[in-house]
Amino acid sequence: MSRFIREYLVKAQELQTQGVTFVTVTLIQPEGHVPQDIGAKAIITTEGIIWGTVGGGRLEAQAIHHAKAMISKAELQDLKNPVQPEMVRYDLQKDLNMVCGGMASLFYELSSQRAWNIAVFGAGHVAQAVIPLITSFECNVWCLDPREEWLARLPLKANLKKIQSEDLPGYVSKLPKDLFYLCITQGHFTDLPIVREILKRKDALFLGVIGSVQKARTLKNTLREEGFSQEEINSIHCPIGLPIGTNAPAEIAVSIAAQLLQKRDELLKTPTEKP
């Protein structure tokens, strides 16, 4: 293995460990006068090029622009349709107004842990156990709570975004589509308005609400009286979590994480796969 490839792999592994989304750009199929040799690589994040080069100048500027667009798209991608690798061929003179002429193809490959998105409403005792566990998965997590002091107790993770808001129901519309939602706020009267807004969006991949069987009955009866369909009501997982463990926050967290993994794997199955 060449030193060049070793350095690339070390940097890529470092970024993946940190949970940073990046694009690897590789120069392939050059023709005529191009600013780098075949196989040249660059790693691009939202900050720009952080390792390597595909030649500098306008070609590299175009590579940065295209890679950043892929990263932005990755933030909104859904679980079943991740951003795919792309190969773009450039005529250096016609497309980029480079006097050296020539042709070059750049291969763009996204490395992202953002395809599985989870929004957690509430940062209390259960969330304090759930979030350190689920942020160890390859996912992106939002935690929303009006209490700054509870959000501050959560770990600092590259794939965790903490949002302080006094209007949690109002924030639902600001989140990306195709989310897994966990409602684990302070009780029924704070969960209900959030659940209502999530159902109105009609794009939740999973909606779990913490609580007892009695709370589930009350929640669903209220939503039914408000005109939500039985199909929408049936989509709510309440009590959240698989029926395992005790009511200790740490064990509740394991049961919730297990249910999230179960649902994720169900969604990722292709039609030809057998359950």
C-alpha positions as CSV (number, residue, x, y, z in Angstrom):
1,M,0.0,0.0,0.0
2,S,1.4,3.4,-1.0
3,R,2.0,6.2,1.5
4,F,-0.6,8.3,-0.3
5,I,-3.3,5.7,0.2
6,R,-2.3,5.1,3.9
7,E,-2.5,8.8,4.6
8,Y,-6.0,8.9,2.9
9,L,-7.3,6.0,4.9
10,V,-6.0,7.4,8.2
11,K,-7.7,10.7,7.6
12,A,-10.9,9.1,6.4
13,Q,-11.0,6.9,9.5
14,E,-10.4,9.9,11.7
15,L,-13.4,11.7,10.3
16,Q,-15.6,8.7,10.4
17,T,-14.7,8.2,14.1
18,Q,-15.6,11.8,14.8
19,G,-18.9,11.4,12.9
20,V,-18.0,14.0,10.3
21,T,-19.7,13.8,6.9
22,F,-17.3,14.1,4.0
23,V,-16.9,13.5,0.3
24,T,-13.9,11.8,-1.3
25,V,-13.2,13.2,-4.7
26,T,-11.0,11.1,-7.1
27,L,-9.6,12.2,-10.5
28,I,-10.2,9.5,-13.1
29,Q,-10.0,9.3,-16.9
30,P,-8.0,12.5,-17.5
31,E,-7.4,13.5,-21.1
32,G,-5.0,16.1,-22.4
33,H,-3.6,18.7,-20.1
34,V,-5.0,18.3,-16.6
35,P,-3.6,19.7,-13.3
36,Q,-3.2,16.4,-11.5
37,D,-2.4,12.7,-12.3
38,I,-5.0,10.0,-12.4
39,G,-6.0,8.7,-9.0
40,A,-5.4,12.1,-7.2
41,K,-7.8,12.4,-4.3
42,A,-9.2,15.1,-2.0
43,I,-11.3,14.9,1.1
44,I,-13.9,17.7,1.3
45,T,-16.2,18.6,4.3
46,T,-18.4,21.6,4.9
47,E,-15.2,23.5,5.7
48,G,-13.7,22.8,2.2
49,I,-10.7,20.6,1.3
50,I,-9.1,19.2,4.4
51,W,-6.8,16.7,2.8
52,G,-5.3,16.1,-0.7
53,T,-6.0,17.9,-4.0
54,V,-7.4,17.2,-7.4
55,G,-5.4,19.9,-9.0
56,G,-6.4,23.3,-7.6
57,G,-7.8,26.2,-9.6
58,R,-11.3,26.1,-11.1
59,L,-11.5,22.3,-11.3
60,E,-10.9,22.1,-7.5
61,A,-13.3,24.9,-6.9
62,Q,-16.0,23.0,-8.8
63,A,-15.2,19.9,-6.9
64,I,-15.7,21.8,-3.6
65,H,-19.0,23.2,-4.7
66,H,-20.3,19.9,-5.9
67,A,-19.1,18.0,-2.8
68,K,-20.7,20.6,-0.4
69,A,-24.0,20.2,-2.3
70,M,-23.8,16.4,-1.8
71,I,-23.2,17.0,2.0
72,S,-26.2,19.4,2.2
73,K,-28.3,16.8,0.4
74,A,-27.1,14.1,2.9
75,E,-28.5,16.1,5.8
76,L,-32.0,15.7,4.3
77,Q,-31.7,12.2,2.8
78,D,-34.1,9.5,4.0
79,L,-33.2,6.1,5.3
80,K,-34.1,4.1,2.2
81,N,-32.6,6.5,-0.3
82,P,-29.0,7.5,0.7
83,V,-27.0,9.9,-1.5
84,Q,-25.4,7.8,-4.2
85,P,-21.8,8.2,-5.6
86,E,-21.5,10.3,-8.7
87,M,-19.1,10.6,-11.6
88,V,-19.0,14.0,-13.4
89,R,-17.0,14.6,-16.6
90,Y,-15.8,18.1,-17.2
91,D,-14.5,19.8,-20.4
92,L,-11.9,22.0,-18.7
93,Q,-12.1,24.7,-21.4
94,K,-15.9,24.7,-22.2
95,D,-17.2,24.0,-18.7
96,L,-14.6,25.7,-16.5
97,N,-13.0,28.2,-18.9
98,M,-9.5,26.8,-18.1
99,V,-7.1,27.6,-20.9
100,C,-5.1,24.4,-20.4
101,G,-8.0,22.5,-22.1
102,G,-8.3,18.7,-21.6
103,M,-11.0,16.6,-20.1
104,A,-11.3,15.2,-16.5
105,S,-13.8,13.1,-14.7
106,L,-14.2,13.4,-10.9
107,F,-15.7,10.6,-8.9
108,Y,-17.6,11.8,-5.8
109,E,-18.3,9.4,-2.9
110,L,-20.1,10.5,0.2
111,S,-19.2,9.1,3.6
112,S,-22.0,9.9,5.9
113,Q,-23.6,8.8,9.2
114,R,-26.6,11.0,8.6
115,A,-29.0,8.7,6.8
116,W,-30.8,7.6,10.0
117,N,-32.3,10.6,11.7
118,I,-33.8,10.5,15.2
119,A,-35.6,13.4,17.0
120,V,-35.9,13.1,20.7
121,F,-38.3,15.4,22.5
122,G,-37.3,15.7,26.1
123,A,-33.9,15.7,27.9
124,G,-35.0,14.2,31.2
125,H,-33.8,11.1,33.1
126,V,-34.9,8.6,30.4
127,A,-33.4,10.8,27.6
128,Q,-30.2,11.0,29.5
129,A,-29.9,7.2,29.3
130,V,-31.3,6.9,25.8
131,I,-29.2,9.5,24.0
132,P,-25.7,8.3,24.9
133,L,-26.8,4.8,23.7
134,I,-28.3,5.8,20.3
135,T,-25.6,8.3,19.4
136,S,-23.2,5.3,19.4
137,F,-25.2,4.1,16.3
138,E,-24.6,5.5,12.8
139,C,-27.3,8.1,13.0
140,N,-28.0,11.7,13.5
141,V,-29.9,12.8,16.7
142,W,-31.7,15.9,17.6
143,C,-32.7,16.5,21.3
144,L,-35.2,19.2,22.0
145,D,-36.1,20.5,25.4
146,P,-37.0,23.9,26.9
147,R,-34.6,23.3,29.8
148,E,-31.0,24.4,29.1
149,E,-29.6,22.7,32.2
150,W,-30.9,19.3,31.1
151,L,-29.6,19.7,27.6
152,A,-26.2,20.7,29.1
153,R,-26.0,17.3,30.8
154,L,-26.1,15.4,27.5
155,P,-22.7,14.3,26.1
156,L,-21.0,16.3,23.4
157,K,-21.3,14.1,20.3
158,A,-20.6,15.0,16.6
159,N,-23.9,13.4,15.7
160,L,-26.0,15.1,18.4
161,K,-27.6,18.5,18.0
162,K,-29.1,20.0,21.1
163,I,-32.0,22.4,20.6
164,Q,-33.5,24.6,23.4
165,S,-37.0,25.7,22.5
166,E,-40.0,26.9,24.6
167,D,-42.2,25.8,21.7
168,L,-41.5,22.1,21.0
169,P,-44.7,21.5,19.0
170,G,-43.9,24.4,16.8
171,Y,-40.4,23.1,16.2
172,V,-41.7,19.9,14.6
173,S,-42.2,21.6,11.2
174,K,-38.6,22.8,11.2
175,L,-37.1,19.3,11.3
176,P,-36.1,17.2,8.3
177,K,-38.5,14.7,6.8
178,D,-38.5,11.0,7.4
179,L,-37.5,11.0,11.0
180,F,-37.8,8.5,13.8
181,Y,-39.5,10.4,16.7
182,L,-39.3,9.8,20.4
183,C,-41.6,11.7,22.7
184,I,-40.2,11.4,26.2
185,T,-41.1,14.8,27.7
186,Q,-42.5,15.5,31.2
187,G,-45.9,13.9,30.7
188,H,-49.0,13.5,28.6
189,F,-49.9,17.2,28.4
190,T,-46.5,18.0,26.9
191,D,-46.3,14.9,24.7
192,L,-49.8,15.3,23.2
193,P,-49.2,18.6,21.3
194,I,-45.9,17.3,19.9
195,V,-47.5,14.0,18.7
196,R,-50.4,16.0,17.1
197,E,-47.9,18.0,15.0
198,I,-45.9,14.9,14.1
199,L,-49.0,13.2,12.8
200,K,-50.0,16.3,10.8
201,R,-46.6,16.0,8.9
202,K,-47.5,12.5,7.7
203,D,-43.9,11.6,7.1
204,A,-42.7,9.9,10.4
205,L,-40.9,6.6,9.9
206,F,-41.4,5.8,13.6
207,L,-43.3,7.5,16.4
208,G,-42.7,6.4,19.9
209,V,-44.2,7.9,23.1
210,I,-43.2,6.9,26.6
211,G,-45.9,6.1,29.1
212,S,-48.2,3.4,30.5
213,V,-51.0,1.5,28.9
214,Q,-53.4,3.9,30.5
215,K,-51.5,6.9,29.0
216,A,-51.6,5.2,25.6
217,R,-55.4,4.7,25.8
218,T,-55.9,8.4,26.8
219,L,-53.6,9.7,24.1
220,K,-55.2,7.6,21.4
221,N,-58.7,8.4,22.5
222,T,-58.0,12.1,22.4
223,L,-56.4,12.0,19.0
224,R,-59.4,9.9,17.7
225,E,-61.8,12.5,19.0
226,E,-59.8,15.2,17.3
227,G,-60.3,13.5,13.9
228,F,-57.1,11.6,13.3
229,S,-57.6,8.4,11.4
230,Q,-57.3,4.9,13.0
231,E,-54.3,4.3,10.7
232,E,-52.5,7.4,12.1
233,I,-53.3,6.4,15.6
234,N,-52.1,2.8,15.1
235,S,-48.7,4.2,14.0
236,I,-48.0,5.4,17.5
237,H,-45.8,3.1,19.6
238,C,-47.0,3.7,23.2
239,P,-45.7,2.5,25.5
240,I,-42.4,2.9,23.6
241,G,-39.8,0.2,23.7
242,L,-39.7,-3.6,23.5
243,P,-41.4,-5.5,26.4
244,I,-38.1,-6.2,28.2
245,G,-36.3,-5.1,31.3
246,T,-37.5,-3.0,34.3
247,N,-38.6,0.6,34.7
248,A,-35.0,1.8,35.4
249,P,-34.0,4.5,32.9
250,A,-31.0,2.5,31.8
251,E,-33.1,-0.6,31.0
252,I,-35.8,1.5,29.4
253,A,-33.1,3.0,27.2
254,V,-32.0,-0.5,26.1
255,S,-35.6,-1.4,25.2
256,I,-36.1,1.8,23.2
257,A,-32.8,1.4,21.4
258,A,-33.7,-2.2,20.5
259,Q,-37.1,-1.2,19.1
260,L,-35.5,1.6,17.0
261,L,-33.0,-0.9,15.6
262,Q,-35.8,-3.4,14.9
263,K,-37.8,-0.8,13.0
264,R,-34.8,0.5,11.1
265,D,-34.0,-3.0,9.9
266,E,-37.6,-3.6,8.8
267,L,-37.5,-0.4,6.7
268,L,-34.2,-1.4,5.1
269,K,-35.4,-4.8,3.9
270,T,-35.7,-5.0,0.2
271,P,-38.9,-6.7,-1.3
272,T,-36.8,-9.8,-2.2
273,E,-35.6,-10.3,1.4
274,K,-37.6,-12.7,3.6
275,P,-38.4,-11.7,7.2
